[in-house]
Amino acid sequence: MTAPSDDLNDLQSDIRQVETLICVMHDVAIETPMPSDEGIAKAMQQVHDLLWIARDLAGNLVKAASACHEKVMADGRSRKAVRS
């Protein structure tokens, strides 16, 4: 891990890595056979459901970070054009 950064590229990279981690955990959990014990199976189903939500939220964060980065870059270019 690296120290905190104020660079949007680092932020986007970190968000993508979190998304990848959650996707892998989700896939492993889904591929794991359900236990025969009803209580454990119920808990596993809750884990599946929460990982599904986390995976979707992480995907949304990737898109939002990308959109914010593009906006910052576009704003910077337009300010540069106005000064020229």
VMD Tcl script that builds the backbone (N, CA, C; Angstrom):
set m [mol new atoms 252]
animate dup $m
set s [atomselect $m all]
$s set {name element resname resid chain x y z} {
  {N N MET 1 A 0.839 -1.181 0.000}
  {CA C MET 1 A 0.000 0.000 0.000}
  {C C MET 1 A 0.880 1.240 0.000}
  {N N THR 2 A 0.332 2.288 -0.557}
  {CA C THR 2 A 1.062 3.547 -0.613}
  {C C THR 2 A 0.380 4.566 0.292}
  {N N ALA 3 A 1.098 5.641 0.534}
  {CA C ALA 3 A 0.542 6.717 1.358}
  {C C ALA 3 A -0.635 7.360 0.629}
  {N N PRO 4 A -1.550 8.000 1.363}
  {CA C PRO 4 A -2.664 8.688 0.702}
  {C C PRO 4 A -2.155 9.713 -0.310}
  {N N SER 5 A -2.934 9.877 -1.361}
  {CA C SER 5 A -2.544 10.768 -2.449}
  {C C SER 5 A -3.718 11.660 -2.810}
  {N N ASP 6 A -3.415 12.814 -3.392}
  {CA C ASP 6 A -4.486 13.687 -3.876}
  {C C ASP 6 A -4.571 13.638 -5.399}
  {N N ASP 7 A -3.998 12.604 -5.991}
  {CA C ASP 7 A -3.985 12.426 -7.439}
  {C C ASP 7 A -5.212 11.612 -7.865}
  {N N LEU 8 A -5.994 12.152 -8.795}
  {CA C LEU 8 A -7.193 11.443 -9.251}
  {C C LEU 8 A -6.869 10.100 -9.894}
  {N N ASN 9 A -5.715 9.984 -10.535}
  {CA C ASN 9 A -5.328 8.698 -11.122}
  {C C ASN 9 A -5.152 7.643 -10.037}
  {N N ASP 10 A -4.549 8.039 -8.911}
  {CA C ASP 10 A -4.381 7.107 -7.791}
  {C C ASP 10 A -5.735 6.704 -7.221}
  {N N LEU 11 A -6.632 7.677 -7.091}
  {CA C LEU 11 A -7.968 7.390 -6.569}
  {C C LEU 11 A -8.701 6.410 -7.476}
  {N N GLN 12 A -8.671 6.664 -8.774}
  {CA C GLN 12 A -9.325 5.755 -9.720}
  {C C GLN 12 A -8.724 4.359 -9.640}
  {N N SER 13 A -7.423 4.278 -9.544}
  {CA C SER 13 A -6.745 2.990 -9.457}
  {C C SER 13 A -7.161 2.248 -8.192}
  {N N ASP 14 A -7.203 2.953 -7.065}
  {CA C ASP 14 A -7.607 2.323 -5.806}
  {C C ASP 14 A -9.044 1.819 -5.879}
  {N N ILE 15 A -9.923 2.612 -6.463}
  {CA C ILE 15 A -11.325 2.204 -6.586}
  {C C ILE 15 A -11.438 0.972 -7.477}
  {N N ARG 16 A -10.688 0.947 -8.583}
  {CA C ARG 16 A -10.710 -0.229 -9.465}
  {C C ARG 16 A -10.201 -1.471 -8.738}
  {N N GLN 17 A -9.173 -1.287 -7.908}
  {CA C GLN 17 A -8.639 -2.425 -7.161}
  {C C GLN 17 A -9.650 -2.949 -6.143}
  {N N VAL 18 A -10.358 -2.039 -5.478}
  {CA C VAL 18 A -11.407 -2.455 -4.543}
  {C C VAL 18 A -12.509 -3.191 -5.302}
  {N N GLU 19 A -12.881 -2.679 -6.472}
  {CA C GLU 19 A -13.901 -3.353 -7.278}
  {C C GLU 19 A -13.445 -4.764 -7.644}
  {N N THR 20 A -12.203 -4.906 -8.066}
  {CA C THR 20 A -11.672 -6.223 -8.432}
  {C C THR 20 A -11.693 -7.158 -7.232}
  {N N LEU 21 A -11.268 -6.664 -6.077}
  {CA C LEU 21 A -11.267 -7.472 -4.859}
  {C C LEU 21 A -12.674 -7.953 -4.516}
  {N N ILE 22 A -13.640 -7.055 -4.572}
  {CA C ILE 22 A -15.019 -7.419 -4.251}
  {C C ILE 22 A -15.559 -8.414 -5.274}
  {N N CYS 23 A -15.246 -8.214 -6.545}
  {CA C CYS 23 A -15.703 -9.150 -7.583}
  {C C CYS 23 A -15.140 -10.547 -7.355}
  {N N VAL 24 A -13.871 -10.630 -6.993}
  {CA C VAL 24 A -13.262 -11.939 -6.734}
  {C C VAL 24 A -13.914 -12.589 -5.517}
  {N N MET 25 A -14.108 -11.814 -4.442}
  {CA C MET 25 A -14.767 -12.375 -3.253}
  {C C MET 25 A -16.174 -12.854 -3.598}
  {N N HIS 26 A -16.887 -12.065 -4.385}
  {CA C HIS 26 A -18.239 -12.436 -4.801}
  {C C HIS 26 A -18.217 -13.752 -5.564}
  {N N ASP 27 A -17.315 -13.854 -6.542}
  {CA C ASP 27 A -17.239 -15.070 -7.357}
  {C C ASP 27 A -16.886 -16.294 -6.516}
  {N N VAL 28 A -15.946 -16.139 -5.587}
  {CA C VAL 28 A -15.566 -17.262 -4.717}
  {C C VAL 28 A -16.751 -17.673 -3.848}
  {N N ALA 29 A -17.449 -16.694 -3.292}
  {CA C ALA 29 A -18.596 -17.008 -2.430}
  {C C ALA 29 A -19.696 -17.718 -3.211}
  {N N ILE 30 A -19.961 -17.261 -4.433}
  {CA C ILE 30 A -21.011 -17.872 -5.251}
  {C C ILE 30 A -20.634 -19.300 -5.643}
  {N N GLU 31 A -19.346 -19.527 -5.916}
  {CA C GLU 31 A -18.899 -20.856 -6.347}
  {C C GLU 31 A -18.767 -21.846 -5.191}
  {N N THR 32 A -18.776 -21.351 -3.957}
  {CA C THR 32 A -18.663 -22.229 -2.796}
  {C C THR 32 A -19.998 -22.930 -2.575}
  {N N PRO 33 A -19.977 -24.262 -2.466}
  {CA C PRO 33 A -21.237 -24.987 -2.266}
  {C C PRO 33 A -21.929 -24.549 -0.973}
  {N N MET 34 A -23.237 -24.493 -1.031}
  {CA C MET 34 A -24.018 -24.140 0.150}
  {C C MET 34 A -23.931 -25.282 1.163}
  {N N PRO 35 A -23.696 -24.947 2.423}
  {CA C PRO 35 A -23.644 -25.987 3.451}
  {C C PRO 35 A -25.036 -26.558 3.719}
  {N N SER 36 A -25.050 -27.754 4.256}
  {CA C SER 36 A -26.340 -28.403 4.537}
  {C C SER 36 A -26.989 -27.837 5.794}
  {N N ASP 37 A -26.198 -27.282 6.687}
  {CA C ASP 37 A -26.737 -26.681 7.905}
  {C C ASP 37 A -27.540 -25.439 7.529}
  {N N GLU 38 A -28.804 -25.415 7.919}
  {CA C GLU 38 A -29.710 -24.337 7.515}
  {C C GLU 38 A -29.262 -22.963 8.012}
  {N N GLY 39 A -28.779 -22.889 9.238}
  {CA C GLY 39 A -28.338 -21.609 9.791}
  {C C GLY 39 A -27.129 -21.060 9.054}
  {N N ILE 40 A -26.178 -21.939 8.764}
  {CA C ILE 40 A -24.981 -21.512 8.041}
  {C C ILE 40 A -25.341 -21.145 6.605}
  {N N ALA 41 A -26.242 -21.911 5.999}
  {CA C ALA 41 A -26.671 -21.619 4.629}
  {C C ALA 41 A -27.342 -20.246 4.556}
  {N N LYS 42 A -28.139 -19.926 5.569}
  {CA C LYS 42 A -28.804 -18.615 5.598}
  {C C LYS 42 A -27.758 -17.497 5.707}
  {N N ALA 43 A -26.757 -17.705 6.559}
  {CA C ALA 43 A -25.695 -16.710 6.706}
  {C C ALA 43 A -24.915 -16.561 5.401}
  {N N MET 44 A -24.636 -17.680 4.741}
  {CA C MET 44 A -23.922 -17.631 3.457}
  {C C MET 44 A -24.741 -16.877 2.409}
  {N N GLN 45 A -26.054 -17.079 2.409}
  {CA C GLN 45 A -26.907 -16.368 1.460}
  {C C GLN 45 A -26.851 -14.867 1.717}
  {N N GLN 46 A -26.814 -14.483 2.994}
  {CA C GLN 46 A -26.694 -13.063 3.324}
  {C C GLN 46 A -25.355 -12.503 2.840}
  {N N VAL 47 A -24.293 -13.294 2.993}
  {CA C VAL 47 A -22.978 -12.877 2.494}
  {C C VAL 47 A -23.039 -12.688 0.982}
  {N N HIS 48 A -23.660 -13.633 0.275}
  {CA C HIS 48 A -23.816 -13.517 -1.183}
  {C C HIS 48 A -24.529 -12.217 -1.531}
  {N N ASP 49 A -25.642 -11.969 -0.846}
  {CA C ASP 49 A -26.446 -10.777 -1.133}
  {C C ASP 49 A -25.645 -9.494 -0.897}
  {N N LEU 50 A -24.920 -9.445 0.223}
  {CA C LEU 50 A -24.137 -8.251 0.538}
  {C C LEU 50 A -22.984 -8.055 -0.440}
  {N N LEU 51 A -22.343 -9.144 -0.836}
  {CA C LEU 51 A -21.262 -9.028 -1.819}
  {C C LEU 51 A -21.803 -8.580 -3.170}
  {N N TRP 52 A -23.003 -9.018 -3.511}
  {CA C TRP 52 A -23.630 -8.598 -4.765}
  {C C TRP 52 A -23.831 -7.077 -4.745}
  {N N ILE 53 A -24.353 -6.575 -3.629}
  {CA C ILE 53 A -24.572 -5.133 -3.484}
  {C C ILE 53 A -23.238 -4.385 -3.521}
  {N N ALA 54 A -22.246 -4.884 -2.774}
  {CA C ALA 54 A -20.930 -4.235 -2.737}
  {C C ALA 54 A -20.295 -4.213 -4.121}
  {N N ARG 55 A -20.446 -5.307 -4.864}
  {CA C ARG 55 A -19.882 -5.375 -6.217}
  {C C ARG 55 A -20.512 -4.307 -7.110}
  {N N ASP 56 A -21.835 -4.186 -7.039}
  {CA C ASP 56 A -22.523 -3.190 -7.863}
  {C C ASP 56 A -22.148 -1.762 -7.456}
  {N N LEU 57 A -22.053 -1.517 -6.150}
  {CA C LEU 57 A -21.659 -0.187 -5.681}
  {C C LEU 57 A -20.233 0.149 -6.110}
  {N N ALA 58 A -19.343 -0.823 -6.034}
  {CA C ALA 58 A -17.958 -0.592 -6.462}
  {C C ALA 58 A -17.912 -0.261 -7.954}
  {N N GLY 59 A -18.724 -0.950 -8.741}
  {CA C GLY 59 A -18.801 -0.646 -10.173}
  {C C GLY 59 A -19.289 0.770 -10.414}
  {N N ASN 60 A -20.280 1.194 -9.622}
  {CA C ASN 60 A -20.778 2.571 -9.737}
  {C C ASN 60 A -19.703 3.582 -9.340}
  {N N LEU 61 A -18.912 3.258 -8.313}
  {CA C LEU 61 A -17.829 4.151 -7.898}
  {C C LEU 61 A -16.780 4.302 -8.991}
  {N N VAL 62 A -16.470 3.209 -9.678}
  {CA C VAL 62 A -15.507 3.272 -10.785}
  {C C VAL 62 A -16.017 4.237 -11.850}
  {N N LYS 63 A -17.293 4.106 -12.209}
  {CA C LYS 63 A -17.876 4.985 -13.227}
  {C C LYS 63 A -17.908 6.440 -12.758}
  {N N ALA 64 A -18.285 6.655 -11.492}
  {CA C ALA 64 A -18.365 8.017 -10.959}
  {C C ALA 64 A -16.984 8.665 -10.898}
  {N N ALA 65 A -15.981 7.919 -10.462}
  {CA C ALA 65 A -14.621 8.466 -10.391}
  {C C ALA 65 A -14.122 8.821 -11.782}
  {N N SER 66 A -14.445 7.985 -12.742}
  {CA C SER 66 A -14.036 8.242 -14.127}
  {C C SER 66 A -14.704 9.514 -14.646}
  {N N ALA 67 A -15.994 9.649 -14.382}
  {CA C ALA 67 A -16.730 10.834 -14.831}
  {C C ALA 67 A -16.177 12.098 -14.165}
  {N N CYS 68 A -15.884 12.019 -12.870}
  {CA C CYS 68 A -15.320 13.175 -12.164}
  {C C CYS 68 A -13.955 13.543 -12.729}
  {N N HIS 69 A -13.142 12.537 -12.990}
  {CA C HIS 69 A -11.807 12.782 -13.538}
  {C C HIS 69 A -11.921 13.450 -14.911}
  {N N GLU 70 A -12.813 12.941 -15.743}
  {CA C GLU 70 A -13.016 13.537 -17.069}
  {C C GLU 70 A -13.484 14.983 -16.955}
  {N N LYS 71 A -14.381 15.257 -15.994}
  {CA C LYS 71 A -14.881 16.621 -15.803}
  {C C LYS 71 A -13.759 17.548 -15.355}
  {N N VAL 72 A -12.943 17.097 -14.420}
  {CA C VAL 72 A -11.824 17.918 -13.950}
  {C C VAL 72 A -10.876 18.224 -15.105}
  {N N MET 73 A -10.586 17.215 -15.908}
  {CA C MET 73 A -9.685 17.418 -17.050}
  {C C MET 73 A -10.307 18.381 -18.066}
  {N N ALA 74 A -11.602 18.221 -18.350}
  {CA C ALA 74 A -12.287 19.105 -19.302}
  {C C ALA 74 A -12.324 20.538 -18.775}
  {N N ASP 75 A -12.613 20.695 -17.474}
  {CA C ASP 75 A -12.623 22.036 -16.878}
  {C C ASP 75 A -11.244 22.679 -16.979}
  {N N GLY 76 A -10.214 21.892 -16.743}
  {CA C GLY 76 A -8.846 22.406 -16.849}
  {C C GLY 76 A -8.520 22.839 -18.264}
  {N N ARG 77 A -8.945 22.045 -19.243}
  {CA C ARG 77 A -8.694 22.403 -20.646}
  {C C ARG 77 A -9.456 23.665 -21.030}
  {N N SER 78 A -10.703 23.796 -20.578}
  {CA C SER 78 A -11.492 24.973 -20.953}
  {C C SER 78 A -10.933 26.233 -20.289}
  {N N ARG 79 A -10.439 26.120 -19.059}
  {CA C ARG 79 A -9.815 27.279 -18.411}
  {C C ARG 79 A -8.545 27.685 -19.136}
  {N N LYS 80 A -7.809 26.691 -19.585}
  {CA C LYS 80 A -6.573 26.953 -20.328}
  {C C LYS 80 A -6.899 27.653 -21.648}
  {N N ALA 81 A -7.962 27.227 -22.319}
  {CA C ALA 81 A -8.360 27.815 -23.601}
  {C C ALA 81 A -8.809 29.263 -23.418}
  {N N VAL 82 A -9.499 29.550 -22.318}
  {CA C VAL 82 A -9.972 30.909 -22.053}
  {C C VAL 82 A -8.787 31.840 -21.808}
  {N N ARG 83 A -7.765 31.359 -21.115}
  {CA C ARG 83 A -6.586 32.186 -20.824}
  {C C ARG 83 A -5.740 32.429 -22.062}
  {N N SER 84 A -5.817 31.553 -23.039}
  {CA C SER 84 A -4.965 31.674 -24.244}
  {C C SER 84 A -5.430 32.745 -25.179}
}
mol reanalyze $m
mol bondsrecalc $m
mol representation Tube
mol addrep $m
